[in-house]
């Protein structure tokens, strides 16, 4: 029995109706967190929000 065959697991659809698609919500949150981490750890651009644009005169 394939694990991803929706016809074999009707309870999944009931749970999604009752509680929302938790897996999709978690996936979206993980993608957003990963993007935020990549943005914060990107040191390739010299000007970032909250940092000076150039040398102080």
Order of alpha helices (4+ residues) and beta strands (2+ residues): alpha-alpha
